[in-house]
Amino acid sequence: MITAWKQDRVALAATRDRRACELCEVANAIFYQIRTGCQWRYLSHDLPTWSAVFYYFTRWRRDGLDQRIQELLSRQVRERVRR
């Protein structure tokens, strides 16, 4: 879902997306921030820059991607336990 979102955003842009970082690492950084509760600026240095992570976080929230991912994961868990 994240990759499809990224491809749609690049296709809509007049120029290529200049933010070059791995989306998997961005998701890991968001999980880290949620788990630890740290401020964005204090993300671990082995993750993408805080500004890039925050950029994707706000875009995904604005576009509703976070909700779609949550619904998908919820459905998968419910199917696994046969509800």
mmCIF file as gemmi writes it, N, C-alpha and C atoms, coordinates in Angstrom:
data_model
loop_
_atom_site.group_PDB
_atom_site.id
_atom_site.type_symbol
_atom_site.label_atom_id
_atom_site.label_alt_id
_atom_site.label_comp_id
_atom_site.label_asym_id
_atom_site.label_entity_id
_atom_site.label_seq_id
_atom_site.pdbx_PDB_ins_code
_atom_site.Cartn_x
_atom_site.Cartn_y
_atom_site.Cartn_z
_atom_site.occupancy
_atom_site.B_iso_or_equiv
_atom_site.pdbx_formal_charge
_atom_site.auth_seq_id
_atom_site.auth_asym_id
_atom_site.pdbx_PDB_model_num
ATOM 1 N N . MET Axp A 1 ? 0.815 -1.199 0 1 0 ? 1 A 1
ATOM 2 C CA . MET Axp A 1 ? 0 0 0 1 0 ? 1 A 1
ATOM 3 C C . MET Axp A 1 ? 0.862 1.268 0 1 0 ? 1 A 1
ATOM 4 N N . ILE Axp A 2 ? 1.933 1.229 0.757 1 0 ? 2 A 1
ATOM 5 C CA . ILE Axp A 2 ? 2.796 2.4 0.852 1 0 ? 2 A 1
ATOM 6 C C . ILE Axp A 2 ? 3.493 2.656 -0.48 1 0 ? 2 A 1
ATOM 7 N N . THR Axp A 3 ? 3.95 1.592 -1.113 1 0 ? 3 A 1
ATOM 8 C CA . THR Axp A 3 ? 4.624 1.741 -2.406 1 0 ? 3 A 1
ATOM 9 C C . THR Axp A 3 ? 3.658 2.275 -3.458 1 0 ? 3 A 1
ATOM 10 N N . ALA Axp A 4 ? 2.423 1.771 -3.461 1 0 ? 4 A 1
ATOM 11 C CA . ALA Axp A 4 ? 1.418 2.265 -4.407 1 0 ? 4 A 1
ATOM 12 C C . ALA Axp A 4 ? 1.13 3.735 -4.149 1 0 ? 4 A 1
ATOM 13 N N . TRP Axp A 5 ? 1.052 4.129 -2.881 1 0 ? 5 A 1
ATOM 14 C CA . TRP Axp A 5 ? 0.83 5.538 -2.544 1 0 ? 5 A 1
ATOM 15 C C . TRP Axp A 5 ? 1.968 6.388 -3.086 1 0 ? 5 A 1
ATOM 16 N N . LYS Axp A 6 ? 3.195 5.914 -2.898 1 0 ? 6 A 1
ATOM 17 C CA . LYS Axp A 6 ? 4.372 6.66 -3.362 1 0 ? 6 A 1
ATOM 18 C C . LYS Axp A 6 ? 4.352 6.814 -4.881 1 0 ? 6 A 1
ATOM 19 N N . GLN Axp A 7 ? 4.018 5.745 -5.603 1 0 ? 7 A 1
ATOM 20 C CA . GLN Axp A 7 ? 3.979 5.806 -7.059 1 0 ? 7 A 1
ATOM 21 C C . GLN Axp A 7 ? 2.904 6.779 -7.534 1 0 ? 7 A 1
ATOM 22 N N . ASP Axp A 8 ? 1.754 6.799 -6.873 1 0 ? 8 A 1
ATOM 23 C CA . ASP Axp A 8 ? 0.703 7.752 -7.233 1 0 ? 8 A 1
ATOM 24 C C . ASP Axp A 8 ? 1.153 9.186 -7.01 1 0 ? 8 A 1
ATOM 25 N N . ARG Axp A 9 ? 1.837 9.434 -5.899 1 0 ? 9 A 1
ATOM 26 C CA . ARG Axp A 9 ? 2.309 10.785 -5.605 1 0 ? 9 A 1
ATOM 27 C C . ARG Axp A 9 ? 3.337 11.238 -6.624 1 0 ? 9 A 1
ATOM 28 N N . VAL Axp A 10 ? 4.257 10.361 -7.018 1 0 ? 10 A 1
ATOM 29 C CA . VAL Axp A 10 ? 5.278 10.714 -8 1 0 ? 10 A 1
ATOM 30 C C . VAL Axp A 10 ? 4.633 10.938 -9.357 1 0 ? 10 A 1
ATOM 31 N N . ALA Axp A 11 ? 3.635 10.131 -9.702 1 0 ? 11 A 1
ATOM 32 C CA . ALA Axp A 11 ? 2.961 10.288 -10.988 1 0 ? 11 A 1
ATOM 33 C C . ALA Axp A 11 ? 2.211 11.622 -11.052 1 0 ? 11 A 1
ATOM 34 N N . LEU Axp A 12 ? 1.69 12.085 -9.936 1 0 ? 12 A 1
ATOM 35 C CA . LEU Axp A 12 ? 0.954 13.343 -9.918 1 0 ? 12 A 1
ATOM 36 C C . LEU Axp A 12 ? 1.866 14.563 -9.926 1 0 ? 12 A 1
ATOM 37 N N . ALA Axp A 13 ? 3.091 14.388 -9.472 1 0 ? 13 A 1
ATOM 38 C CA . ALA Axp A 13 ? 4.015 15.517 -9.375 1 0 ? 13 A 1
ATOM 39 C C . ALA Axp A 13 ? 4.566 15.884 -10.749 1 0 ? 13 A 1
ATOM 40 N N . ALA Axp A 14 ? 4.853 17.15 -10.921 1 0 ? 14 A 1
ATOM 41 C CA . ALA Axp A 14 ? 5.428 17.606 -12.188 1 0 ? 14 A 1
ATOM 42 C C . ALA Axp A 14 ? 6.873 17.151 -12.325 1 0 ? 14 A 1
ATOM 43 N N . THR Axp A 15 ? 7.549 17.037 -11.189 1 0 ? 15 A 1
ATOM 44 C CA . THR Axp A 15 ? 8.934 16.557 -11.19 1 0 ? 15 A 1
ATOM 45 C C . THR Axp A 15 ? 9.006 15.338 -10.284 1 0 ? 15 A 1
ATOM 46 N N . ARG Axp A 16 ? 10.097 14.635 -10.374 1 0 ? 16 A 1
ATOM 47 C CA . ARG Axp A 16 ? 10.297 13.457 -9.526 1 0 ? 16 A 1
ATOM 48 C C . ARG Axp A 16 ? 10.371 13.855 -8.059 1 0 ? 16 A 1
ATOM 49 N N . ASP Axp A 17 ? 9.955 12.928 -7.201 1 0 ? 17 A 1
ATOM 50 C CA . ASP Axp A 17 ? 10.008 13.166 -5.762 1 0 ? 17 A 1
ATOM 51 C C . ASP Axp A 17 ? 11.469 13.226 -5.324 1 0 ? 17 A 1
ATOM 52 N N . ARG Axp A 18 ? 11.863 14.308 -4.71 1 0 ? 18 A 1
ATOM 53 C CA . ARG Axp A 18 ? 13.26 14.496 -4.341 1 0 ? 18 A 1
ATOM 54 C C . ARG Axp A 18 ? 13.608 13.836 -3.014 1 0 ? 18 A 1
ATOM 55 N N . ARG Axp A 19 ? 12.618 13.403 -2.277 1 0 ? 19 A 1
ATOM 56 C CA . ARG Axp A 19 ? 12.877 12.776 -0.984 1 0 ? 19 A 1
ATOM 57 C C . ARG Axp A 19 ? 13.215 11.31 -1.212 1 0 ? 19 A 1
ATOM 58 N N . ALA Axp A 20 ? 14.489 11.002 -1.156 1 0 ? 20 A 1
ATOM 59 C CA . ALA Axp A 20 ? 14.939 9.646 -1.457 1 0 ? 20 A 1
ATOM 60 C C . ALA Axp A 20 ? 15.301 8.92 -0.172 1 0 ? 20 A 1
ATOM 61 N N . CYS Axp A 21 ? 14.357 8.183 0.377 1 0 ? 21 A 1
ATOM 62 C CA . CYS Axp A 21 ? 14.661 7.333 1.516 1 0 ? 21 A 1
ATOM 63 C C . CYS Axp A 21 ? 13.759 6.105 1.423 1 0 ? 21 A 1
ATOM 64 N N . GLU Axp A 22 ? 14.194 5.051 2.044 1 0 ? 22 A 1
ATOM 65 C CA . GLU Axp A 22 ? 13.45 3.803 1.998 1 0 ? 22 A 1
ATOM 66 C C . GLU Axp A 22 ? 12.184 3.926 2.835 1 0 ? 22 A 1
ATOM 67 N N . LEU Axp A 23 ? 11.048 3.596 2.226 1 0 ? 23 A 1
ATOM 68 C CA . LEU Axp A 23 ? 9.778 3.724 2.927 1 0 ? 23 A 1
ATOM 69 C C . LEU Axp A 23 ? 9.665 2.729 4.078 1 0 ? 23 A 1
ATOM 70 N N . CYS Axp A 24 ? 10.328 1.594 3.951 1 0 ? 24 A 1
ATOM 71 C CA . CYS Axp A 24 ? 10.35 0.628 5.051 1 0 ? 24 A 1
ATOM 72 C C . CYS Axp A 24 ? 11.037 1.236 6.273 1 0 ? 24 A 1
ATOM 73 N N . GLU Axp A 25 ? 12.116 1.947 6.041 1 0 ? 25 A 1
ATOM 74 C CA . GLU Axp A 25 ? 12.825 2.608 7.137 1 0 ? 25 A 1
ATOM 75 C C . GLU Axp A 25 ? 11.994 3.743 7.731 1 0 ? 25 A 1
ATOM 76 N N . VAL Axp A 26 ? 11.229 4.427 6.894 1 0 ? 26 A 1
ATOM 77 C CA . VAL Axp A 26 ? 10.337 5.479 7.395 1 0 ? 26 A 1
ATOM 78 C C . VAL Axp A 26 ? 9.289 4.859 8.314 1 0 ? 26 A 1
ATOM 79 N N . ALA Axp A 27 ? 8.699 3.74 7.882 1 0 ? 27 A 1
ATOM 80 C CA . ALA Axp A 27 ? 7.701 3.053 8.718 1 0 ? 27 A 1
ATOM 81 C C . ALA Axp A 27 ? 8.343 2.597 10.032 1 0 ? 27 A 1
ATOM 82 N N . ASN Axp A 28 ? 9.563 2.068 9.98 1 0 ? 28 A 1
ATOM 83 C CA . ASN Axp A 28 ? 10.257 1.662 11.202 1 0 ? 28 A 1
ATOM 84 C C . ASN Axp A 28 ? 10.475 2.85 12.135 1 0 ? 28 A 1
ATOM 85 N N . ALA Axp A 29 ? 10.811 3.997 11.57 1 0 ? 29 A 1
ATOM 86 C CA . ALA Axp A 29 ? 11.021 5.193 12.385 1 0 ? 29 A 1
ATOM 87 C C . ALA Axp A 29 ? 9.715 5.643 13.04 1 0 ? 29 A 1
ATOM 88 N N . ILE Axp A 30 ? 8.615 5.547 12.325 1 0 ? 30 A 1
ATOM 89 C CA . ILE Axp A 30 ? 7.317 5.91 12.904 1 0 ? 30 A 1
ATOM 90 C C . ILE Axp A 30 ? 6.969 4.949 14.035 1 0 ? 30 A 1
ATOM 91 N N . PHE Axp A 31 ? 7.2 3.648 13.823 1 0 ? 31 A 1
ATOM 92 C CA . PHE Axp A 31 ? 6.951 2.67 14.886 1 0 ? 31 A 1
ATOM 93 C C . PHE Axp A 31 ? 7.827 2.961 16.102 1 0 ? 31 A 1
ATOM 94 N N . TYR Axp A 32 ? 9.075 3.337 15.865 1 0 ? 32 A 1
ATOM 95 C CA . TYR Axp A 32 ? 9.991 3.68 16.954 1 0 ? 32 A 1
ATOM 96 C C . TYR Axp A 32 ? 9.47 4.882 17.736 1 0 ? 32 A 1
ATOM 97 N N . GLN Axp A 33 ? 9.022 5.895 17.04 1 0 ? 33 A 1
ATOM 98 C CA . GLN Axp A 33 ? 8.519 7.098 17.697 1 0 ? 33 A 1
ATOM 99 C C . GLN Axp A 33 ? 7.268 6.779 18.515 1 0 ? 33 A 1
ATOM 100 N N . ILE Axp A 34 ? 6.391 5.957 17.967 1 0 ? 34 A 1
ATOM 101 C CA . ILE Axp A 34 ? 5.17 5.594 18.685 1 0 ? 34 A 1
ATOM 102 C C . ILE Axp A 34 ? 5.508 4.767 19.928 1 0 ? 34 A 1
ATOM 103 N N . ARG Axp A 35 ? 6.418 3.815 19.768 1 0 ? 35 A 1
ATOM 104 C CA . ARG Axp A 35 ? 6.782 2.927 20.871 1 0 ? 35 A 1
ATOM 105 C C . ARG Axp A 35 ? 7.485 3.675 21.998 1 0 ? 35 A 1
ATOM 106 N N . THR Axp A 36 ? 8.401 4.574 21.655 1 0 ? 36 A 1
ATOM 107 C CA . THR Axp A 36 ? 9.183 5.253 22.691 1 0 ? 36 A 1
ATOM 108 C C . THR Axp A 36 ? 8.545 6.551 23.163 1 0 ? 36 A 1
ATOM 109 N N . GLY Axp A 37 ? 7.745 7.166 22.307 1 0 ? 37 A 1
ATOM 110 C CA . GLY Axp A 37 ? 7.14 8.437 22.67 1 0 ? 37 A 1
ATOM 111 C C . GLY Axp A 37 ? 8.114 9.604 22.602 1 0 ? 37 A 1
ATOM 112 N N . CYS Axp A 38 ? 9.25 9.399 21.95 1 0 ? 38 A 1
ATOM 113 C CA . CYS Axp A 38 ? 10.246 10.469 21.865 1 0 ? 38 A 1
ATOM 114 C C . CYS Axp A 38 ? 9.762 11.563 20.915 1 0 ? 38 A 1
ATOM 115 N N . GLN Axp A 39 ? 10.372 12.708 21.016 1 0 ? 39 A 1
ATOM 116 C CA . GLN Axp A 39 ? 10.061 13.786 20.091 1 0 ? 39 A 1
ATOM 117 C C . GLN Axp A 39 ? 10.648 13.449 18.732 1 0 ? 39 A 1
ATOM 118 N N . TRP Axp A 40 ? 10.037 14.006 17.687 1 0 ? 40 A 1
ATOM 119 C CA . TRP Axp A 40 ? 10.486 13.708 16.328 1 0 ? 40 A 1
ATOM 120 C C . TRP Axp A 40 ? 11.968 13.999 16.149 1 0 ? 40 A 1
ATOM 121 N N . ARG Axp A 41 ? 12.425 15.106 16.697 1 0 ? 41 A 1
ATOM 122 C CA . ARG Axp A 41 ? 13.829 15.506 16.505 1 0 ? 41 A 1
ATOM 123 C C . ARG Axp A 41 ? 14.813 14.563 17.185 1 0 ? 41 A 1
ATOM 124 N N . TYR Axp A 42 ? 14.32 13.718 18.096 1 0 ? 42 A 1
ATOM 125 C CA . TYR Axp A 42 ? 15.204 12.817 18.83 1 0 ? 42 A 1
ATOM 126 C C . TYR Axp A 42 ? 15.137 11.381 18.326 1 0 ? 42 A 1
ATOM 127 N N . LEU Axp A 43 ? 14.689 11.201 17.099 1 0 ? 43 A 1
ATOM 128 C CA . LEU Axp A 43 ? 14.704 9.859 16.523 1 0 ? 43 A 1
ATOM 129 C C . LEU Axp A 43 ? 16.145 9.362 16.449 1 0 ? 43 A 1
ATOM 130 N N . SER Axp A 44 ? 16.299 8.061 16.551 1 0 ? 44 A 1
ATOM 131 C CA . SER Axp A 44 ? 17.624 7.443 16.496 1 0 ? 44 A 1
ATOM 132 C C . SER Axp A 44 ? 18.337 7.826 15.198 1 0 ? 44 A 1
ATOM 133 N N . HIS Axp A 45 ? 19.635 7.967 15.271 1 0 ? 45 A 1
ATOM 134 C CA . HIS Axp A 45 ? 20.42 8.408 14.109 1 0 ? 45 A 1
ATOM 135 C C . HIS Axp A 45 ? 20.561 7.345 13.033 1 0 ? 45 A 1
ATOM 136 N N . ASP Axp A 46 ? 20.231 6.096 13.352 1 0 ? 46 A 1
ATOM 137 C CA . ASP Axp A 46 ? 20.311 5.06 12.325 1 0 ? 46 A 1
ATOM 138 C C . ASP Axp A 46 ? 19.027 4.98 11.493 1 0 ? 46 A 1
ATOM 139 N N . LEU Axp A 47 ? 18.083 5.855 11.782 1 0 ? 47 A 1
ATOM 140 C CA . LEU Axp A 47 ? 16.838 5.95 11.015 1 0 ? 47 A 1
ATOM 141 C C . LEU Axp A 47 ? 16.939 7.149 10.069 1 0 ? 47 A 1
ATOM 142 N N . PRO Axp A 48 ? 16.005 7.269 9.119 1 0 ? 48 A 1
ATOM 143 C CA . PRO Axp A 48 ? 16.018 8.463 8.256 1 0 ? 48 A 1
ATOM 144 C C . PRO Axp A 48 ? 15.88 9.735 9.095 1 0 ? 48 A 1
ATOM 145 N N . THR Axp A 49 ? 16.195 10.863 8.498 1 0 ? 49 A 1
ATOM 146 C CA . THR Axp A 49 ? 16.121 12.131 9.234 1 0 ? 49 A 1
ATOM 147 C C . THR Axp A 49 ? 14.703 12.364 9.745 1 0 ? 49 A 1
ATOM 148 N N . TRP Axp A 50 ? 14.621 13.045 10.876 1 0 ? 50 A 1
ATOM 149 C CA . TRP Axp A 50 ? 13.321 13.257 11.492 1 0 ? 50 A 1
ATOM 150 C C . TRP Axp A 50 ? 12.391 14.038 10.574 1 0 ? 50 A 1
ATOM 151 N N . SER Axp A 51 ? 12.934 14.967 9.809 1 0 ? 51 A 1
ATOM 152 C CA . SER Axp A 51 ? 12.082 15.779 8.938 1 0 ? 51 A 1
ATOM 153 C C . SER Axp A 51 ? 11.469 14.934 7.819 1 0 ? 51 A 1
ATOM 154 N N . ALA Axp A 52 ? 12.229 13.983 7.281 1 0 ? 52 A 1
ATOM 155 C CA . ALA Axp A 52 ? 11.694 13.101 6.24 1 0 ? 52 A 1
ATOM 156 C C . ALA Axp A 52 ? 10.614 12.192 6.821 1 0 ? 52 A 1
ATOM 157 N N . VAL Axp A 53 ? 10.867 11.661 8.016 1 0 ? 53 A 1
ATOM 158 C CA . VAL Axp A 53 ? 9.888 10.778 8.659 1 0 ? 53 A 1
ATOM 159 C C . VAL Axp A 53 ? 8.61 11.556 8.966 1 0 ? 53 A 1
ATOM 160 N N . PHE Axp A 54 ? 8.758 12.756 9.505 1 0 ? 54 A 1
ATOM 161 C CA . PHE Axp A 54 ? 7.59 13.569 9.835 1 0 ? 54 A 1
ATOM 162 C C . PHE Axp A 54 ? 6.828 13.964 8.576 1 0 ? 54 A 1
ATOM 163 N N . TYR Axp A 55 ? 7.553 14.246 7.5 1 0 ? 55 A 1
ATOM 164 C CA . TYR Axp A 55 ? 6.914 14.566 6.22 1 0 ? 55 A 1
ATOM 165 C C . TYR Axp A 55 ? 5.999 13.421 5.79 1 0 ? 55 A 1
ATOM 166 N N . TYR Axp A 56 ? 6.531 12.202 5.76 1 0 ? 56 A 1
ATOM 167 C CA . TYR Axp A 56 ? 5.719 11.056 5.34 1 0 ? 56 A 1
ATOM 168 C C . TYR Axp A 56 ? 4.582 10.795 6.315 1 0 ? 56 A 1
ATOM 169 N N . PHE Axp A 57 ? 4.847 10.92 7.613 1 0 ? 57 A 1
ATOM 170 C CA . PHE Axp A 57 ? 3.807 10.71 8.615 1 0 ? 57 A 1
ATOM 171 C C . PHE Axp A 57 ? 2.618 11.645 8.392 1 0 ? 57 A 1
ATOM 172 N N . THR Axp A 58 ? 2.901 12.931 8.187 1 0 ? 58 A 1
ATOM 173 C CA . THR Axp A 58 ? 1.796 13.887 7.979 1 0 ? 58 A 1
ATOM 174 C C . THR Axp A 58 ? 1.092 13.659 6.643 1 0 ? 58 A 1
ATOM 175 N N . ARG Axp A 59 ? 1.83 13.313 5.598 1 0 ? 59 A 1
ATOM 176 C CA . ARG Axp A 59 ? 1.209 13.023 4.299 1 0 ? 59 A 1
ATOM 177 C C . ARG Axp A 59 ? 0.31 11.803 4.387 1 0 ? 59 A 1
ATOM 178 N N . TRP Axp A 60 ? 0.798 10.747 5.034 1 0 ? 60 A 1
ATOM 179 C CA . TRP Axp A 60 ? 0.001 9.521 5.152 1 0 ? 60 A 1
ATOM 180 C C . TRP Axp A 60 ? -1.25 9.772 5.971 1 0 ? 60 A 1
ATOM 181 N N . ARG Axp A 61 ? -1.143 10.577 7.029 1 0 ? 61 A 1
ATOM 182 C CA . ARG Axp A 61 ? -2.331 10.906 7.835 1 0 ? 61 A 1
ATOM 183 C C . ARG Axp A 61 ? -3.319 11.725 7.011 1 0 ? 61 A 1
ATOM 184 N N . ARG Axp A 62 ? -2.809 12.713 6.28 1 0 ? 62 A 1
ATOM 185 C CA . ARG Axp A 62 ? -3.671 13.577 5.476 1 0 ? 62 A 1
ATOM 186 C C . ARG Axp A 62 ? -4.389 12.784 4.386 1 0 ? 62 A 1
ATOM 187 N N . ASP Axp A 63 ? -3.684 11.85 3.755 1 0 ? 63 A 1
ATOM 188 C CA . ASP Axp A 63 ? -4.262 11.06 2.67 1 0 ? 63 A 1
ATOM 189 C C . ASP Axp A 63 ? -5.08 9.869 3.158 1 0 ? 63 A 1
ATOM 190 N N . GLY Axp A 64 ? -5.076 9.606 4.464 1 0 ? 64 A 1
ATOM 191 C CA . GLY Axp A 64 ? -5.851 8.496 5.017 1 0 ? 64 A 1
ATOM 192 C C . GLY Axp A 64 ? -5.183 7.14 4.871 1 0 ? 64 A 1
ATOM 193 N N . LEU Axp A 65 ? -3.923 7.126 4.464 1 0 ? 65 A 1
ATOM 194 C CA . LEU Axp A 65 ? -3.215 5.861 4.276 1 0 ? 65 A 1
ATOM 195 C C . LEU Axp A 65 ? -3.047 5.123 5.594 1 0 ? 65 A 1
ATOM 196 N N . ASP Axp A 66 ? -2.815 5.839 6.674 1 0 ? 66 A 1
ATOM 197 C CA . ASP Axp A 66 ? -2.649 5.187 7.973 1 0 ? 66 A 1
ATOM 198 C C . ASP Axp A 66 ? -3.908 4.43 8.378 1 0 ? 66 A 1
ATOM 199 N N . GLN Axp A 67 ? -5.073 5 8.116 1 0 ? 67 A 1
ATOM 200 C CA . GLN Axp A 67 ? -6.329 4.328 8.431 1 0 ? 67 A 1
ATOM 201 C C . GLN Axp A 67 ? -6.553 3.093 7.566 1 0 ? 67 A 1
ATOM 202 N N . ARG Axp A 68 ? -6.211 3.208 6.281 1 0 ? 68 A 1
ATOM 203 C CA . ARG Axp A 68 ? -6.366 2.053 5.385 1 0 ? 68 A 1
ATOM 204 C C . ARG Axp A 68 ? -5.459 0.908 5.796 1 0 ? 68 A 1
ATOM 205 N N . ILE Axp A 69 ? -4.242 1.219 6.206 1 0 ? 69 A 1
ATOM 206 C CA . ILE Axp A 69 ? -3.321 0.177 6.666 1 0 ? 69 A 1
ATOM 207 C C . ILE Axp A 69 ? -3.859 -0.457 7.947 1 0 ? 69 A 1
ATOM 208 N N . GLN Axp A 70 ? -4.354 0.351 8.857 1 0 ? 70 A 1
ATOM 209 C CA . GLN Axp A 70 ? -4.9 -0.169 10.108 1 0 ? 70 A 1
ATOM 210 C C . GLN Axp A 70 ? -6.1 -1.082 9.841 1 0 ? 70 A 1
ATOM 211 N N . GLU Axp A 71 ? -6.977 -0.685 8.933 1 0 ? 71 A 1
ATOM 212 C CA . GLU Axp A 71 ? -8.128 -1.517 8.601 1 0 ? 71 A 1
ATOM 213 C C . GLU Axp A 71 ? -7.704 -2.838 7.968 1 0 ? 71 A 1
ATOM 214 N N . LEU Axp A 72 ? -6.718 -2.783 7.072 1 0 ? 72 A 1
ATOM 215 C CA . LEU Axp A 72 ? -6.221 -3.994 6.433 1 0 ? 72 A 1
ATOM 216 C C . LEU Axp A 72 ? -5.632 -4.956 7.46 1 0 ? 72 A 1
ATOM 217 N N . LEU Axp A 73 ? -4.795 -4.439 8.347 1 0 ? 73 A 1
ATOM 218 C CA . LEU Axp A 73 ? -4.194 -5.29 9.368 1 0 ? 73 A 1
ATOM 219 C C . LEU Axp A 73 ? -5.244 -5.856 10.313 1 0 ? 73 A 1
ATOM 220 N N . SER Axp A 74 ? -6.227 -5.046 10.653 1 0 ? 74 A 1
ATOM 221 C CA . SER Axp A 74 ? -7.309 -5.512 11.526 1 0 ? 74 A 1
ATOM 222 C C . SER Axp A 74 ? -8.079 -6.651 10.869 1 0 ? 74 A 1
ATOM 223 N N . ARG Axp A 75 ? -8.393 -6.497 9.568 1 0 ? 75 A 1
ATOM 224 C CA . ARG Axp A 75 ? -9.078 -7.568 8.843 1 0 ? 75 A 1
ATOM 225 C C . ARG Axp A 75 ? -8.267 -8.851 8.832 1 0 ? 75 A 1
ATOM 226 N N . GLN Axp A 76 ? -6.964 -8.715 8.598 1 0 ? 76 A 1
ATOM 227 C CA . GLN Axp A 76 ? -6.099 -9.907 8.555 1 0 ? 76 A 1
ATOM 228 C C . GLN Axp A 76 ? -6.066 -10.621 9.91 1 0 ? 76 A 1
ATOM 229 N N . VAL Axp A 77 ? -6.008 -9.866 10.986 1 0 ? 77 A 1
ATOM 230 C CA . VAL Axp A 77 ? -5.999 -10.473 12.318 1 0 ? 77 A 1
ATOM 231 C C . VAL Axp A 77 ? -7.328 -11.169 12.585 1 0 ? 77 A 1
ATOM 232 N N . ARG Axp A 78 ? -8.418 -10.519 12.229 1 0 ? 78 A 1
ATOM 233 C CA . ARG Axp A 78 ? -9.75 -11.126 12.447 1 0 ? 78 A 1
ATOM 234 C C . ARG Axp A 78 ? -9.914 -12.391 11.622 1 0 ? 78 A 1
ATOM 235 N N . GLU Axp A 79 ? -9.423 -12.393 10.394 1 0 ? 79 A 1
ATOM 236 C CA . GLU Axp A 79 ? -9.508 -13.597 9.571 1 0 ? 79 A 1
ATOM 237 C C . GLU Axp A 79 ? -8.654 -14.713 10.147 1 0 ? 79 A 1
ATOM 238 N N . ARG Axp A 80 ? -7.521 -14.351 10.684 1 0 ? 80 A 1
ATOM 239 C CA . ARG Axp A 80 ? -6.625 -15.371 11.259 1 0 ? 80 A 1
ATOM 240 C C . ARG Axp A 80 ? -7.278 -16.08 12.447 1 0 ? 80 A 1
ATOM 241 N N . VAL Axp A 81 ? -8.044 -15.336 13.257 1 0 ? 81 A 1
ATOM 242 C CA . VAL Axp A 81 ? -8.715 -15.959 14.404 1 0 ? 81 A 1
ATOM 243 C C . VAL Axp A 81 ? -10.152 -16.363 14.065 1 0 ? 81 A 1
ATOM 244 N N . ARG Axp A 82 ? -10.494 -16.262 12.791 1 0 ? 82 A 1
ATOM 245 C CA . ARG Axp A 82 ? -11.787 -16.701 12.242 1 0 ? 82 A 1
ATOM 246 C C . ARG Axp A 82 ? -12.976 -15.992 12.868 1 0 ? 82 A 1
ATOM 247 N N . ARG Axp A 83 ? -12.918 -14.672 12.871 1 0 ? 83 A 1
ATOM 248 C CA . ARG Axp A 83 ? -14.056 -13.868 13.327 1 0 ? 83 A 1
ATOM 249 C C . ARG Axp A 83 ? -14.745 -13.245 12.16 1 0 ? 83 A 1
